[in-house]
Every structure is written in C-alpha cells, then in structure tokens.
Amino acid sequence: MSCSSDRRNGFFSKLYRRTGLSGPVFVLLGLAFLFVPLLPGDFPTIVGVEILILGLFALSFNLIYGYMGQISFGHAAFFGLGAYATALLFRASQTATGEIGYIDFFLSLLIAMPVSAIGALIVGFFCVRLTGIYFALLSLAFGELLFYIVFSWYGFTGGDDGIQGLMPPPFFRDPDNYYYFTLAVVAVAGLLLWRITNSPFGYTLKMLRDNQRRAAFLGINVRLAMLMNFVVAGAFAGVAGALWGPFQRSVAPVLLGWMESGIPVFMTLIGGADFFAGPIVGSVIYTALNSYVTRYTVYWPLTIGLIILVIVLFFPGGILSIIDTRIRSYRNRQEAKEDLPVPSSEKMGSSQ
Amino acid sequence: MKRKILEVRELNKHFGGLHAVKDVNFDLFEGDRSAIIGPNGAGKTTFFNLLTGYHHADSGKVIFDGEDITNHPSHKISRVGISRAFQISNIFPKLTVFHNLRSAVQAQMGRAFDMFGRASQVGIEETERILALCGLAERRSVMAGELSQGDKKKLELALALAGKPKLLLLDEPTAGMSLEETRETMSLVDRLNEEYSLTILFTEHDMAVVFDHALRVTLLNRGEIIIAGTPEQVRMNESAQSIYLGEY
C-alpha cells in the first residue's frame, strides 16, 4: 500500500497529473541536454545545437498545427526571414576582418523576432481567410514567394550564394559555449510557449481546432485569433532562425524553402502533435538520425520517408501518444486495484 | 408593458430558387418563452442562422435590444447577448467537458486573447456554477466527443449559457434525448426563464414539449409565418392543424 501511494505522489507522478506527459518529458530531456557537451568530441554538441534550434522551430510550427488545427507548408519562411534578418545586420556590423562585437552580435540576434513577426503578420493576413488544404497551399505559395525573392535579390540578400562568414564573437565560437547559449534561449522560448499554450488564448486555439463555427458563436473573432497565433508562431520561428546563422556561419535561401518547411512537419508527426513536447521529441529523433545516417549513407530522404510511413500508418499519434496510452492504462489499472474493497492481508500482498 | 428585445422586420432569404425565409415579421419581449414550430424544411433553422449571423439575409432587418444587428458577424452578435444551442450538437470534441465550458466562459469574460494568464485560474467559479446547473458536474473529465447524445446536448446548452445571454436560441434542445433527459432539460429551460429571467426562443418537433413549455407559439411553413399566438390559439387554428399538427 505504502509503496503504491509513494509512487502516486512521486515527483513525476505529480508532474504528470498537472502537466500531462509534456512536463516529465521536458524535465528528463532538459537534464539530458545539460550533459550533452560532456560526451566525447564536438560532434554530439553540434548535433545538440541543431536539435535545439530545429526543435524550437517545430514547437512554433505546432502552435499552428497541433493547437490551431491548420497545417502550414510554408513555416520555414519565418525561420528563414529570422535567419536572414540576423545575417544581414550581422554582416553590416562586422569589421573589415569579419569580427563582430558582443553587443552588435546580440542586437543582430534580437532583430530576427520582430522581422519574422511582421512577415507572419503580412502572410497571415491572407492565410487565415482560409482553412484546411487551402490554408496549407496558400502558406506554401507564400513560402515559395519569399524564397524566390531572397533567391533572386543578389544586391540585398546575396541571392543563391547566401551570406557567408558569420563568425560569432570569440566566446561563442567554442561549440560548448554556443550550445549552452542556445539551450538557454530555447529553454526560455519553450517556457514562454508553454505559458501561451496553457493560457486562455491557448484554449481559444484548441476551440478553433475543434470547431471554428462554435467558437464564433461564443463571441470569438476567429480570423483575428488565427492571425495572432500565426504571428506568435512566426515570431518564435524567427528566434530559431536567428540562432541558425551564427551556428552554421552562413545562411542560404533554402532556409525559406518548402524542403525546410517539411522539417517541422516531420518532427511534429514523429513526436506527436497532441503533446506540447511532441515536436522536441521529434527533433531529437529526426536530427540525431539525420546526423548519423548521413555519415554512412546518402539515402537520408529514403530513411526518413520510411520512418514517416511507419509512424503515419501504425502510430498516427506519434511516439508520445504510444507512451501516454501505456501510462494511462497502467494508471487506470492501479486505480481500479486500489478502489477494490480487498481484505487487508491481500492489500499488503498486492503492494509488493 | 414588457420591453421588446427582438424585432424582426420583413426578413427574406433565398437559397437559389428556394425562398427559405419569406417576409418574416417577428417580435420577442423580455422574459418570453417562445417556440417556433413547423414541418421539416419550414425554415426554422435558417431563421436562427439569420438571427445569429451565420447566413446573410437578402433583405429585412434584425433589431436586438434597440441595436440593428442585421448581417453582423456571429462573434459580434454573440457579444451583444444572443447565445445559441445547436440542433446537431456543436461542441469541442477533443476537449474535456470542463475545458469546453471553461473556454466558453473565458471567451465571455473577454479573455479569449489573453496569452499570459493561466487558463486554470480564470472563470473557474462560473464554470462550476454552469456545470452544476446543467447536471454535468460528474462528467467534467470526459472528452466531449465521447459523451452520450443526451449529455452532448446538455453541454451544448451549457456552452450557450456561458455566453451570459439575454436571449437564448435553442434549436431542438431535446432531440435525441431520452424521456428522462428531455424532462430534465426542459425543466432547466423553464427555470432559466423563470428564475434567471432569460428570454428563450426554441424550435421543437415534440409537440408535447412545445405545448407544455412554450408561452407563445409561432408556426412556420415554407418560410412564412402562418400563425402566432398562445399555445391554445395555435392548437385550435384550422390551418395549423392541417399543415402540421394533424390530430394533436
């Protein structure tokens, strides 16, 4: 008896009751992330940065997909806009030898969020007029439009050459330091997103996902709510984009393209769109696999294609949904056991 | 003299060649408990859709509480105080009963766009009150999509109440309910009208429900009002009998 009540009042059990599966997943992942740079070599650390940046990108995407119930095939536009905003200001602040001061470095990171938000406001203004496949196609069209502008505007963006030589200030050149910096930014952004999804606005999004017509009859301005969410999602994608350039030392137009837009879609499907933590879990799996598979084979698209196929066909809720179903049925069985009026001797026995 | 809360003038709506609502004039006074009856396709639901901004009227006016709300968007009409419960229950299937209602309450409080508050701390008392009022307290943790038909209709009504309406439109509130649930729901409707002085307009196919609970009855056929009056007047009316009531 005491054993089972201990289990039910343990830290993870309490957290699960309060936050669902996402709380425990975040605590565990957060702890694991802290120790990644201790692994031998720089490779895991570099993969770790990529997991974090793309994970934040996917978290922002899931505001639109999992929470609002619309799918965007053009979300990379805002990731890329953020990356380019940072890169352009970065380049403008560099000395002739390519050095950049710390303040200029931070300023160039900070500009990404508002630029992406404004981009999302303009694109969103049109997209939120539609839902379903039309929303998806329009977001794709705008993504490609922005990609093409960046791709062709040599004078301003460097065209298909992209922007190179984004060498961060000395402290951030060390992979471990850039890793912890990224971890801190992603953690803060993740907490903000967590707050938003658990705010009244977060539930407004879920109403829109389930039933837009009903939400309107409850007094909610559906288009305005969708637009606000589109802007928030775009802004956080911009934060992720900002971290990308100084990490890769360069940006390129493909960051805005439809292939890049597919990444958060894959990650979210793998991890589970119904869970706040789903996209991050998806990023861990997707990015780690990508990094290691491409070491041994050029067939990465085939590999990820097969993984997605298996997930969509057999585990449509994603990895976390499988785990959550198990936990739920386990807890139900435990509760059923405890509710049964069993003799005290048997109670003792069952707690072993 | 009671205050006029709803005034509909010469309202018309066509769907292609179908004249779904035809020159309808209709008044509702504060505290009324009124029913609209008529055969299938008479235009009852279309009339509700016009009142709540889901369809645009071709011509005519809808004035609510002194304000012209003709063809206003649904969310604005909801905010001036008209709530609606749907014939086919129209809820949020992937949220629990409690979250359905809490979200609706938060929308009514003007908090739908609040990104930094905690949803778990806003409007809880009101949510609990309506849950209890509608007999849903025990079902609070159930996913709304998994409720029985009768409970879905109760939630439907609860959502409409969360809007703190002055006028409540109920489209066949007891459709799909057992006799027991029908009795419970209609006695709640009566209570809302009597104790909370809510103005109620409902459509219903079950004539026993209509004549037991409506204080006024309007008969609609092919988009036109045939007769409006007390239940007794409508029941005695010959054309009402031939169109709809039959031997009732």
Boltz contact constraints between the chains, C-beta under 6 A:
constraints:
  - contact:
      token1: [A, 196]
      token2: [B, 115]
      max_distance: 6.0
  - contact:
      token1: [A, 198]
      token2: [B, 119]
      max_distance: 6.0
  - contact:
      token1: [A, 199]
      token2: [B, 114]
      max_distance: 6.0
  - contact:
      token1: [A, 199]
      token2: [B, 115]
      max_distance: 6.0
  - contact:
      token1: [A, 199]
      token2: [B, 117]
      max_distance: 6.0
  - contact:
      token1: [A, 199]
      token2: [B, 119]
      max_distance: 6.0
  - contact:
      token1: [A, 200]
      token2: [B, 106]
      max_distance: 6.0
  - contact:
      token1: [A, 200]
      token2: [B, 111]
      max_distance: 6.0
  - contact:
      token1: [A, 200]
      token2: [B, 114]
      max_distance: 6.0
  - contact:
      token1: [A, 200]
      token2: [B, 117]
      max_distance: 6.0
  - contact:
      token1: [A, 200]
      token2: [B, 119]
      max_distance: 6.0
  - contact:
      token1: [A, 200]
      token2: [B, 122]
      max_distance: 6.0
  - contact:
      token1: [A, 201]
      token2: [B, 113]
      max_distance: 6.0
  - contact:
      token1: [A, 201]
      token2: [B, 114]
      max_distance: 6.0
  - contact:
      token1: [A, 201]
      token2: [B, 115]
      max_distance: 6.0
  - contact:
      token1: [A, 203]
      token2: [B, 103]
      max_distance: 6.0
  - contact:
      token1: [A, 203]
      token2: [B, 119]
      max_distance: 6.0
  - contact:
      token1: [A, 204]
      token2: [B, 112]
      max_distance: 6.0
  - contact:
      token1: [A, 206]
      token2: [B, 95]
      max_distance: 6.0
  - contact:
      token1: [A, 207]
      token2: [B, 92]
      max_distance: 6.0
  - contact:
      token1: [A, 207]
      token2: [B, 103]
      max_distance: 6.0
  - contact:
      token1: [A, 210]
      token2: [B, 92]
      max_distance: 6.0
  - contact:
      token1: [A, 210]
      token2: [B, 93]
      max_distance: 6.0
  - contact:
      token1: [A, 210]
      token2: [B, 94]
      max_distance: 6.0
  - contact:
      token1: [A, 211]
      token2: [B, 92]
      max_distance: 6.0
  - contact:
      token1: [A, 214]
      token2: [B, 90]
      max_distance: 6.0
  - contact:
      token1: [A, 216]
      token2: [B, 74]
      max_distance: 6.0
  - contact:
      token1: [A, 216]
      token2: [B, 75]
      max_distance: 6.0
  - contact:
      token1: [A, 217]
      token2: [B, 74]
      max_distance: 6.0
  - contact:
      token1: [A, 217]
      token2: [B, 78]
      max_distance: 6.0
  - contact:
      token1: [A, 217]
      token2: [B, 84]
      max_distance: 6.0
  - contact:
      token1: [A, 218]
      token2: [B, 104]
      max_distance: 6.0
  - contact:
      token1: [A, 218]
      token2: [B, 107]
      max_distance: 6.0
  - contact:
      token1: [A, 218]
      token2: [B, 163]
      max_distance: 6.0
  - contact:
      token1: [A, 219]
      token2: [B, 75]
      max_distance: 6.0
  - contact:
      token1: [A, 219]
      token2: [B, 78]
      max_distance: 6.0
  - contact:
      token1: [A, 219]
      token2: [B, 79]
      max_distance: 6.0
  - contact:
      token1: [A, 219]
      token2: [B, 107]
      max_distance: 6.0
  - contact:
      token1: [A, 220]
      token2: [B, 75]
      max_distance: 6.0
  - contact:
      token1: [A, 220]
      token2: [B, 107]
      max_distance: 6.0
  - contact:
      token1: [A, 220]
      token2: [B, 112]
      max_distance: 6.0
  - contact:
      token1: [A, 221]
      token2: [B, 75]
      max_distance: 6.0
